[in-house]
Amino acid sequence: MGAGNIKRVLATPAAIDLIDRLRVKHGPVMFHQSGGCCDGSSPMCYPVGDFFLGPSDVRLGEIGGADFYMSESQFEYWKHTQLIIDVVPGRGGMFSLENSEGIRFLTRSRLFDDGELDHLEPATPAA
């Protein structure tokens, strides 16, 4: 295992399929992990440029060719956790692109084991 080869965020084949469908409809897309409020803690999918990233956002990696971000304060709680983006039946967050698809993105997770922690892809500032 080399440094930086374990991904912080992954996506299931069903999530990749939905990302591809959304990209056909909307062009390039990106994700931001919601931290609560109106849409709970759902991964939110936006057209690139429609969600403004700030200096306190970090890039965790990419899924299906789409960059994936979360706030730095939320990352402090999740930095030892791999996010696995999946889809389930239901309506997406009110501002997320999958809202009308009949399925929504969902974040599943697992803790990294001690052997993986030294081999994670780096999380980088968004701006």
Protein Blocks (a to p, Z undefined) as FASTA:
>chain_A
ZZhiacfbdcdfklmmmmmmmmmmnopadddddebjjnopadcdddehjaccdfkbccfb
deehiacdddfklmmmmmmpccdddddeddddfkbmklmnopacddddddddfklmmmcc
cdddfZZ
